[in-house]
Amino acid sequence: MPELSRRAFLAGAPSLGAALALGGCVATPPPAEPMPAQAALFVPGPADNLANPNYTLMYAAVPGDRFPIPAVDLSRIDPAFLRAEVYFPTPEPPGTIVIDPHAHYLYYILGGGRAIRYGVGVGREGFSWSGIATINSKQEWPDWYPPKEMLDRQPELLARMHQLQSGLGVPGGPGNPLGARALYLWQNGKDTLYRIHGTVEPWTIGTSVSSGCIRMINQDAIDLYNRTPVGTQVVVLGSAIG
């Protein structure tokens, strides 16, 4: 894999600032669930999965959380988008998050040329973005407050809204589009309206379907959440890598 550099930023995608008017985190409308695929035995190869994890255990139901988190039906997700420790040379320091929207991957940098790679869902056409942001806050089972622009595009969402502490939104829980965890991305002291978050639609991982946010399988969102302190730098690459 060629070394990734910051020259890849802004290549074919709007900046974070230009994308603010597009912000929001939800599919529109949620895609129909695919028919269950035939389950297949997946044996990770050394080239793309150096840690050889036990996926059945990794994506099992999560006990003891605030709300139930069911086991993931792995037959509905391309194995290439399951969590793995991989070879990933980069100049970014350990602890940085690097997101490659074009490949639908998020990397948590470990150092020494290695990273934890997670499959993600990203913004559909017209809602992609690139640049550098910082995790300003983290929340478990976050409430969701769609921006006015999203409600204007999708007025049917109003039927799901409730008056919450910070305004009109959807309370945190199993039906909330932000899933079990959310990391809030800011730039230059301002909320970008973009988040890295879990999803109630794990079959969309590896696709471009959101309104710009980075969605993860809930079990992966929890894993990243537990590794990532407030203040972490997030690097979102443009569409041209190399």
N, C-alpha and C positions, 0 to 999 in steps of 0.2 A: 504494500500500500504506500503510495507516495506521501511524503510528509505534508500535513495540512498546514496552511499558513493563513494569516489574516488577509492576504490579497484576495482570498476567495469571497470576502464579504462584499455585499452589495452587487454581486454578479447575477443579474437577472431577477432580483427581488427588491421590493421597496424597503426603505429604511424603517426602523421602529417608529420614528416620528411620523413619517408619511402614512404608516399603517394604523395609527391610533384610531382613525375614524372607522376602521374596519373591524375593530377589536370585538372580542366576545368568544365564548367557549361553548359551542354546541354544534352538533351536526344539523343540517337543515335540508329536509326533515331527517330524523334518524333513519338510516338505510334499513331495508328489510333484512332480517337475519337470513344468511345463506342456509341452504339445506345442509345438514350435517354431512361432512365428508367421511369417507371410509377411514377409520383409524389406522394408522400405520406405525410400525416400530421405527423410531428415529434414533439412530446411533450417531452422536456428534462426531465429526471428524477433527483431527488435530489442527487443521488449517483454520477453522473458524470457531472452535470451542475448546480452548485450552484447559478449562477447568472441569469439563465433563460432568456437569451437574445432574442431579436426579430431578428431572422436570416434574414428575408426579408429586414429589415432596415439595418442590419449590412453589408449585402453583396449586397446592392443596387449599382447602378451606382454612380461613384464618380464625382461630378461636379467641374469644376474650376481647374482641374489639367492640367499639361502641355499637356498631350495627353488624349483622352477619355479612361475611364476605365469602361467597361460595367458591368452591374449587373451579378452576378454569377448565373448560372443555378443550383440551389440547388438539383434538382432531379438527377444530375449526380455525386454528391459527397456524400459519406457515412457520415451521420450526426455525427458519432463518431469523425470525423476529422474537425468539425467546431469549431470556437473559443469559449472557455468557461472558466469561473473561476472555479477552482477545488481545492480540498484538496490535498496538495502535500508536505508532511514533508520532509525537506532536510536541511543539515547543511550549504548549500550555503547561503550567505547574500542576502538581497533584492536587486534587480537590476541585479542579475546574470541571464544569459541565460543557461539553461540546456537542452541538446538535447538527446533524446533517439531514435537513429535511428532504433532500432529493433521494437519499437512500433509505429514509424512514428509520434512522438510528439516532439514539442519544448515547453519548459516551461519558462515563464518569472516570476521570483520569486518575490512575493509580500511581503513575510514574514508572520509570524504567522501561518505557515503551509498551506499557500495558494499560488496559482500561476495562471497565465493566461496560458492556454494550447492551442496551435495551432497545427493543423494537418500539416504535411510536407511531401514532397517527398524527398527521400535520394538516396545515391549512389547504383547502382546496384552491383551485385557480382563482386568482384575485384576492386571496387572503393570506398569501405567503409573505414572509418577512425575513430580514437578516440583520445582524448587528450584534452589539455587546450589551448585556443587561446584568443586573445584580438581583439576587434573591433578597427582597426586602422583608418578607415575612413568610411564615408557614402556618398552615391550618390543617387540623384533622377534621374530616367530614365537614368541609366548608359550606356555608351558604353560597348561593349563586345569584349574582345581581347582573343580569344581562343589560348591556348599555342600550340607551334609547335607540341608537341606529339599528341594533339587532331587532328590537321590538317593532320598529317601523318596517323592517324587512319581513318579519315573521310575526304578525299580530296574533296568530293563533297561540303564541307562547303566553299571552296574557291570562289564559284560562288556568295556567299552572302557578301563577304568581300569588304570593301572600305578603301581607305587610309585616316585614321583619324589622329588626333593630336598626338596620342601616338603610331601610327603604323597601321597595317592592322587589321581591325575589323568591327563590325556591329554597326552602330550608335544607340543611345538610341531611343526608340519609341515602338509603339504597337507590332511590329514584333520581337523585341529583346528578346532573351531567358532569360535575366535577369529581365524582367518585369519592374515594376514601381519604385522599390527601391532596393538597394543593400547595405549590410553591409560587409565590407572587413576584413577577418580574417588573423591576423598575429601571428607569434610565434617567440620568440627570435629575434625580430627586422627584421624578414623577412616575405615577403608575402607568405602565404601558397598556394595561387592560389584558395583557396576555399572561397565561399561567402554564405551568407544567402540572398536570393533574391526572388523577385516575379516571376511569371511565366505566360506565355501566354497559358499554358496547365493546367488549374485548375483541370481537371478531373484526372490528375496524382497524386494528393495529396493522401497520404496514400499508395503509391507504392515505389518500389526501382527501379528507372529508370534513375537517373542522372549520371553524371561523377564525383560525389563526393560532389557537392554543396548541400545545403539545400534549397529547393524551397518551396514557400508559395503562397497561393492565394494572388493576388495583394492587396486586401483590408486588409488582415492580415499582409502582408509585410509593408504596410503603417502604420498600428497600431503599430507594433513592432518598426519600424523606429522612430516614434514619441516618443516612450517611452525610447529609448536607446541612451545614449550619447557615443561619442568616448571614448575608454578606458574600456568599459564594458567587463567583463570576460565571456567567452563562454566555457562551459564544455560539451564535447561530450563524451557520455558514450560508453563503449564497448558493445558487444552483450550479455554479461552475466550480468544480473541485479539482485542485491540482496545482 
